[in-house]
Amino acid sequence: MRMILIIAAALCAGAPAAGEDGDPAGAVVFTGNAHWPPYQFINDEGKPDGFSVDLARALFRQMEVAGEIRLLPGWAEAQDEVGAGRAAAVVGFEATPWREDAFDFSRPIATIRCVIAVGTAERGIHSLPDLYGTSVAAVSDSPAYAAYAEDPRLNVVPVRGELEGLRRLVANEVKGFIGDELSIRYAVERNRIEGVRIVGRPLWEMDYVIGARAGAAEFLGRVNDGLAAIERRGEIDALMTKWFGAEIRVEVLPPWVKWAAGVGIAFIALVGTAFIIMLVFNERLQAEVKGRTLALEQANEELRASASRYRSLVEQIPAVTYIAAADEASTTLYVSPQIEALIGFTREEYQADPDIWRKRLHPADAERVLREVAASRAGGRPFASEYRMIARDGSIVRVRDEARFLRGPDGRPVCLQGVMHTISERREADGPPPAVEADGGR
């Protein structure tokens, strides 16, 4: 027995010592949130359960260490447990920027997608701006709540978990619920909640990771080696299937975009006159029909594959491509990753603020550019303009912007698709750029 204990102690050399994590038996302690099914929760028998718990147990076996899982009432308590040295790591959470100072993150295990859930009777909600001025629910200590609680355009109602938020949604106490897609789907299926659907594109995507106490490099290295080993054996895929199902279908497109998904345009002017237009239409899909036919399912899969191929192509060109709503503020719906090189904001940051394009217009150019956009929208003409934007670091970036309004069957504009690229290198004077008259102005 003594020899066994000596071997176990040697295997745990990279993990926090028994005295450090407060466990008298010397077990490696993982902690987490007891209210996040199906990732981690307390089951009907009063025991830790879920994807994260099963993953931690597989990791303990691979690392050949004694392990214990303690799920606490919320994220704040779990994170404090690690910070105080009573636990070695959080069993699984989103790798958010505000956790980077206190934690070192493992290799990515899965992807967390933040989405919007609404009632099936809600016909006019397809994206976050559609919820402005209404009440929405979000789990109180989740990244979704942290991101939107201070947004004056939303009244964010804190809830304990996905189940409470969805029940408030069904009871029409809130107009939407913002949270993790897989947790929402699990709560709907497990509790047989009717009248809920997911709309729009994910608001963001984050890596799902194990969070070790900052500075525990050796221990985190062993965790990553263990994760790599169980992934090679297919154990992570098996756990994903067990807890989340073999296939997840996501309705990422609002109704007015479904028939036009896969449509896009890209314009390259940095090196000359290369030009790509993508314009593919598909029939409007009936998202509310309960019994979808096989033909509709196949069409939806082909639609998503087509959109993915075009997006992959667009995001490799040396220019910023975008899709904006056909409203007065030209609300941003999509922007390619090249926006970061242009004005210093990541795609995620840019898309999280629908009004960021208008906010970043140079004050001296803003009125003119917005007037040009309105004229193009009203006259059905292409938009082309040169103007200045204020980059994240305060510098001035001159851009050339060309786009076209995409119109629906009734002739009304539904969105603006276009491309921006810098012309700063072509202009040394600091005077305002001229409006472009050739394509009707913006």
Legacy VTK file of the C-alpha trace (Angstrom):
# vtk DataFile Version 3.0
C-alpha trace
ASCII
DATASET POLYDATA
POINTS 442 float
0.000 0.000 0.000
2.801 2.388 0.855
4.423 1.735 -2.507
1.123 2.518 -4.289
0.847 5.837 -2.478
4.425 6.726 -3.419
3.728 5.992 -7.103
0.506 8.032 -7.022
2.337 10.955 -5.467
4.955 10.827 -8.209
2.299 10.830 -10.931
0.711 13.923 -9.398
3.974 15.851 -9.369
2.725 18.462 -11.808
-0.642 18.950 -10.045
-1.283 21.081 -6.975
-0.220 19.400 -3.779
-2.736 18.088 -1.268
-2.112 20.946 1.106
-2.548 23.469 -1.706
-5.977 22.334 -2.903
-7.286 21.624 0.601
-8.002 17.928 -0.023
-6.702 15.664 2.717
-6.605 12.590 0.490
-4.316 14.298 -2.038
-6.772 13.975 -4.933
-6.613 16.373 -7.876
-9.724 18.500 -7.428
-11.659 19.939 -10.366
-14.515 22.346 -9.688
-17.318 23.823 -11.777
-20.861 25.186 -11.994
-23.630 22.902 -10.714
-26.246 24.635 -12.895
-24.974 24.237 -16.477
-26.537 21.116 -18.013
-25.573 19.183 -20.029
-21.979 20.308 -19.466
-21.954 20.022 -15.655
-24.769 19.663 -13.152
-25.988 17.724 -10.109
-28.165 14.783 -11.166
-31.234 13.346 -9.452
-28.983 11.227 -7.220
-27.182 14.324 -5.958
-23.956 13.518 -7.843
-21.906 15.527 -10.374
-22.859 14.620 -13.930
-22.590 15.872 -17.499
-20.166 16.133 -20.406
-17.506 17.994 -18.410
-17.718 15.534 -15.520
-17.359 12.488 -17.804
-14.473 14.213 -19.578
-12.709 14.946 -16.283
-13.050 11.323 -15.194
-11.573 10.126 -18.488
-8.743 12.622 -17.993
-8.059 11.391 -14.445
-7.812 7.834 -15.774
-5.445 8.888 -18.549
-3.251 10.876 -16.127
-3.412 7.975 -13.624
-4.296 10.272 -10.727
-6.934 10.199 -8.035
-9.479 12.850 -8.907
-12.458 14.560 -7.322
-15.099 16.827 -8.894
-16.817 19.485 -6.777
-19.618 21.424 -8.446
-20.535 24.714 -6.755
-23.598 27.009 -7.032
-22.107 29.310 -9.687
-19.058 30.399 -11.687
-17.943 32.967 -9.130
-17.717 30.326 -6.390
-15.943 27.842 -8.700
-13.382 30.386 -9.843
-12.731 31.514 -6.263
-12.122 27.880 -5.320
-9.305 27.649 -7.863
-7.913 31.065 -6.947
-7.745 30.063 -3.270
-5.868 26.864 -4.104
-8.644 24.526 -2.971
-9.028 23.180 -6.507
-6.585 22.632 -9.344
-8.823 23.675 -12.234
-12.294 24.514 -13.463
-13.629 21.415 -15.161
-14.798 23.349 -18.211
-15.895 26.857 -19.247
-15.587 29.469 -22.009
-12.120 30.932 -22.596
-13.189 34.551 -22.103
-10.686 37.455 -22.070
-11.565 38.432 -18.500
-10.536 34.993 -17.233
-7.046 35.133 -18.754
-5.395 36.822 -15.758
-6.530 34.175 -13.262
-6.396 31.056 -15.450
-4.257 29.252 -17.989
-6.453 27.559 -20.591
-6.124 24.024 -21.900
-6.233 23.138 -25.582
-9.736 23.744 -27.045
-12.122 20.871 -26.383
-15.262 22.118 -28.137
-16.865 25.317 -29.413
-19.445 27.288 -27.440
-21.874 29.215 -29.646
-23.924 32.041 -28.128
-27.331 32.239 -29.834
-30.753 33.848 -29.493
-33.840 31.782 -28.641
-37.319 33.215 -29.191
-40.877 31.970 -29.132
-42.091 30.289 -32.310
-44.900 32.839 -32.534
-42.367 35.683 -32.859
-42.120 36.404 -36.579
-40.160 39.635 -36.507
-37.086 38.640 -34.476
-34.134 37.458 -36.546
-31.106 39.130 -34.908
-30.030 41.049 -31.814
-31.128 44.509 -33.066
-34.683 43.166 -33.348
-34.648 42.763 -29.540
-33.607 46.338 -28.763
-36.073 47.998 -26.408
-37.341 44.671 -25.056
-36.524 42.370 -22.133
-34.240 39.395 -22.720
-33.039 36.731 -20.283
-29.456 35.516 -19.756
-27.829 33.300 -17.119
-26.631 35.682 -14.406
-22.895 34.871 -14.342
-22.494 33.768 -17.973
-20.481 35.522 -20.722
-23.773 36.446 -22.407
-24.935 38.323 -19.312
-21.533 40.002 -18.915
-21.623 41.118 -22.558
-25.108 42.609 -22.626
-26.129 43.509 -19.058
-24.828 47.070 -19.448
-26.191 47.591 -22.974
-28.764 50.424 -22.663
-30.639 49.113 -25.679
-31.551 45.878 -23.872
-33.239 45.098 -20.575
-31.320 41.971 -19.555
-33.097 39.849 -16.944
-30.715 37.593 -14.951
-31.809 33.961 -14.509
-30.245 31.043 -12.662
-30.020 28.700 -15.619
-31.221 27.893 -19.138
-34.366 26.154 -17.882
-35.558 29.232 -15.964
-34.785 31.489 -18.917
-36.681 29.303 -21.395
-39.693 29.038 -19.092
-39.805 32.836 -18.833
-39.586 32.993 -22.609
-42.509 30.584 -23.083
-44.511 32.524 -20.477
-43.866 35.684 -22.561
-42.129 37.385 -19.620
-39.176 38.104 -21.939
-38.910 38.376 -25.716
-35.689 36.405 -26.056
-33.126 34.270 -24.265
-29.396 34.659 -24.998
-27.184 31.706 -24.152
-25.205 28.654 -25.206
-26.821 26.821 -28.109
-26.247 23.263 -26.903
-27.472 24.053 -23.378
-30.642 25.576 -24.824
-31.296 22.547 -27.029
-30.641 20.166 -24.159
-33.034 22.041 -21.853
-35.749 22.083 -24.539
-35.471 18.364 -25.279
-34.928 17.171 -21.704
-37.823 19.201 -20.282
-40.084 18.895 -23.354
-40.442 22.637 -23.739
-42.529 23.610 -26.752
-42.748 26.899 -28.586
-39.018 27.767 -28.690
-36.708 28.173 -31.673
-33.189 29.486 -32.325
-32.865 32.358 -34.797
-30.083 34.191 -36.602
-26.387 33.566 -36.696
-24.410 32.894 -33.499
-23.579 36.147 -31.724
-20.110 34.769 -31.087
-18.111 31.565 -30.741
-15.680 30.753 -27.909
-13.399 27.826 -27.105
-14.598 25.460 -24.389
-11.564 24.667 -22.197
-10.352 23.439 -18.837
-9.064 26.373 -16.760
-6.043 25.686 -14.550
-4.763 28.114 -11.946
-2.477 30.677 -13.620
1.163 29.650 -13.448
0.583 25.881 -13.174
2.369 25.264 -16.470
3.558 21.734 -15.678
0.115 20.606 -14.549
-1.556 22.200 -17.591
0.938 20.421 -19.847
-0.103 17.063 -18.387
-3.771 18.012 -18.816
-3.174 18.844 -22.490
-1.277 15.592 -23.042
-4.143 13.691 -21.453
-6.762 15.486 -23.576
-4.780 14.723 -26.734
-4.594 11.046 -25.830
-8.310 10.594 -25.119
-9.175 12.582 -28.229
-7.059 10.219 -30.365
-8.995 7.273 -28.934
-12.276 8.908 -29.907
-13.466 9.331 -26.310
-14.237 13.047 -26.670
-16.338 12.426 -29.796
-18.187 9.647 -27.967
-18.957 11.957 -25.042
-20.150 14.695 -27.416
-22.529 12.206 -29.015
-23.715 10.951 -25.618
-24.551 14.392 -24.234
-25.327 16.487 -27.309
-26.484 14.016 -29.934
-24.912 12.827 -33.154
-26.180 15.769 -35.201
-27.155 19.330 -34.407
-29.188 21.255 -36.974
-29.031 25.034 -36.631
-31.294 27.567 -38.351
-28.701 30.256 -38.891
-30.573 32.339 -41.433
-33.598 34.562 -40.810
-36.543 34.062 -43.201
-35.757 37.057 -45.416
-32.217 35.770 -45.987
-32.996 32.059 -46.493
-33.925 32.449 -50.155
-30.832 34.600 -50.677
-28.303 32.731 -48.509
-25.167 31.951 -50.423
-25.369 35.335 -52.160
-22.346 37.514 -51.814
-20.129 40.002 -53.598
-16.487 40.713 -53.208
-14.416 43.398 -54.825
-10.595 43.536 -54.814
-8.900 46.842 -55.681
-5.663 46.708 -53.631
-3.649 45.314 -56.533
-5.874 46.195 -59.412
-9.200 45.119 -60.820
-9.953 41.586 -59.575
-13.647 41.204 -58.805
-15.834 38.430 -57.387
-19.600 38.450 -57.262
-21.495 35.775 -55.504
-25.198 35.706 -56.088
-27.078 32.464 -55.393
-30.762 32.334 -54.585
-32.728 29.568 -52.934
-36.484 29.276 -52.365
-37.824 30.536 -49.062
-37.726 27.677 -46.543
-40.693 27.155 -44.306
-39.016 27.064 -40.897
-42.245 26.736 -38.930
-43.609 23.582 -40.604
-43.324 20.770 -38.056
-42.836 17.858 -40.420
-40.048 18.873 -42.737
-39.685 16.710 -45.803
-36.410 15.086 -46.769
-36.174 17.409 -49.763
-36.285 20.491 -47.523
-33.635 19.049 -45.195
-31.318 18.338 -48.126
-31.902 21.839 -49.516
-31.043 23.357 -46.135
-27.808 21.327 -45.901
-26.806 22.344 -49.437
-27.605 25.971 -48.608
-25.341 25.966 -45.554
-22.554 24.187 -47.471
-22.795 26.744 -50.279
-22.695 29.645 -47.822
-19.684 28.088 -46.085
-17.775 27.677 -49.355
-18.437 31.254 -50.407
-17.532 32.614 -46.969
-14.248 30.662 -47.015
-13.428 32.189 -50.412
-14.390 35.733 -49.372
-12.393 35.623 -46.142
-9.149 34.865 -48.010
-9.169 37.911 -50.279
-7.151 41.036 -49.316
-10.161 43.280 -48.722
-12.988 43.637 -46.193
-16.305 42.156 -47.334
-19.494 42.844 -45.438
-23.273 42.520 -45.315
-25.297 45.346 -43.768
-28.995 45.733 -43.102
-30.963 48.025 -45.412
-31.807 50.391 -42.561
-30.875 54.024 -41.967
-27.833 53.102 -39.836
-26.590 50.356 -42.219
-26.490 47.954 -39.256
-23.659 45.429 -39.631
-24.826 41.816 -40.082
-21.534 40.229 -41.193
-17.961 41.360 -41.758
-14.909 39.376 -42.853
-11.815 38.953 -40.607
-9.826 41.468 -42.683
-11.581 44.262 -40.745
-8.985 43.855 -37.979
-6.137 44.790 -40.316
-8.137 47.776 -41.567
-9.247 49.495 -38.309
-7.973 47.307 -35.456
-11.232 45.632 -34.351
-11.632 41.848 -34.559
-14.546 40.433 -36.515
-16.196 39.357 -33.267
-15.891 42.852 -31.766
-17.139 44.489 -34.957
-20.178 42.213 -35.291
-21.027 42.509 -31.592
-21.779 46.227 -32.077
-24.249 46.589 -34.981
-23.700 50.381 -35.086
-19.900 50.293 -35.116
-19.549 51.306 -38.782
-21.549 54.489 -38.219
-19.671 55.209 -34.964
-16.283 54.859 -36.676
-17.073 57.211 -39.563
-14.990 60.395 -39.421
-17.271 63.196 -38.098
-16.399 65.334 -41.108
-17.528 62.592 -43.525
-20.378 60.920 -41.637
-23.284 63.119 -42.775
-22.221 62.901 -46.423
-21.694 59.133 -46.415
-25.001 58.375 -44.692
-26.746 60.653 -47.192
-25.094 58.750 -50.060
-26.222 55.419 -48.623
-29.799 56.686 -48.341
-29.730 57.953 -51.917
-28.469 54.616 -53.227
-31.104 52.737 -51.248
-33.936 54.981 -52.444
-32.793 55.100 -56.068
-31.880 51.445 -56.442
-28.359 52.358 -57.509
-24.998 50.818 -56.605
-23.115 52.558 -53.821
-19.546 53.812 -54.134
-17.743 56.285 -51.916
-14.408 57.247 -50.403
-14.326 58.378 -46.786
-12.347 58.263 -43.577
-12.740 55.928 -40.615
-11.262 56.257 -37.126
-9.224 53.148 -36.237
-9.070 51.629 -32.772
-5.770 53.366 -32.033
-7.183 56.757 -33.065
-5.459 56.890 -36.445
-7.330 57.939 -39.595
-7.855 55.308 -42.307
-9.087 56.286 -45.744
-11.227 53.655 -47.422
-12.914 52.968 -50.730
-16.338 51.373 -50.244
-18.415 49.797 -53.038
-21.620 47.837 -52.599
-24.997 46.911 -54.047
-28.396 46.598 -52.446
-29.921 43.137 -52.693
-33.671 43.349 -53.237
-36.411 40.907 -52.407
-39.201 39.656 -54.687
-41.267 42.741 -53.803
-38.499 45.049 -55.014
-37.598 46.403 -51.605
-33.929 46.352 -50.496
-33.230 43.659 -47.871
-29.495 44.031 -47.366
-26.360 45.766 -48.612
-23.407 43.638 -49.736
-20.069 45.176 -50.455
-16.345 45.518 -49.938
-14.016 48.062 -48.323
-10.286 48.479 -48.825
-7.777 51.069 -47.700
-6.657 53.859 -50.002
-4.533 55.556 -47.312
-1.355 54.756 -49.215
-2.711 56.541 -52.293
-3.511 59.784 -50.435
-1.085 61.890 -48.422
-3.235 64.994 -48.028
-5.455 65.121 -44.911
-8.393 66.784 -46.621
-11.783 65.000 -46.769
-12.025 62.422 -49.573
-14.375 63.257 -52.445
-17.756 61.594 -52.937
-17.703 59.218 -55.880
-20.245 60.213 -58.482
-19.735 57.308 -60.909
-22.046 54.751 -59.337
-24.680 57.027 -57.951
-23.057 57.883 -54.616
-23.835 56.438 -51.189
LINES 1 443
442 0 1 2 3 4 5 6 7 8 9 10 11 12 13 14 15 16 17 18 19 20 21 22 23 24 25 26 27 28 29 30 31 32 33 34 35 36 37 38 39 40 41 42 43 44 45 46 47 48 49 50 51 52 53 54 55 56 57 58 59 60 61 62 63 64 65 66 67 68 69 70 71 72 73 74 75 76 77 78 79 80 81 82 83 84 85 86 87 88 89 90 91 92 93 94 95 96 97 98 99 100 101 102 103 104 105 106 107 108 109 110 111 112 113 114 115 116 117 118 119 120 121 122 123 124 125 126 127 128 129 130 131 132 133 134 135 136 137 138 139 140 141 142 143 144 145 146 147 148 149 150 151 152 153 154 155 156 157 158 159 160 161 162 163 164 165 166 167 168 169 170 171 172 173 174 175 176 177 178 179 180 181 182 183 184 185 186 187 188 189 190 191 192 193 194 195 196 197 198 199 200 201 202 203 204 205 206 207 208 209 210 211 212 213 214 215 216 217 218 219 220 221 222 223 224 225 226 227 228 229 230 231 232 233 234 235 236 237 238 239 240 241 242 243 244 245 246 247 248 249 250 251 252 253 254 255 256 257 258 259 260 261 262 263 264 265 266 267 268 269 270 271 272 273 274 275 276 277 278 279 280 281 282 283 284 285 286 287 288 289 290 291 292 293 294 295 296 297 298 299 300 301 302 303 304 305 306 307 308 309 310 311 312 313 314 315 316 317 318 319 320 321 322 323 324 325 326 327 328 329 330 331 332 333 334 335 336 337 338 339 340 341 342 343 344 345 346 347 348 349 350 351 352 353 354 355 356 357 358 359 360 361 362 363 364 365 366 367 368 369 370 371 372 373 374 375 376 377 378 379 380 381 382 383 384 385 386 387 388 389 390 391 392 393 394 395 396 397 398 399 400 401 402 403 404 405 406 407 408 409 410 411 412 413 414 415 416 417 418 419 420 421 422 423 424 425 426 427 428 429 430 431 432 433 434 435 436 437 438 439 440 441
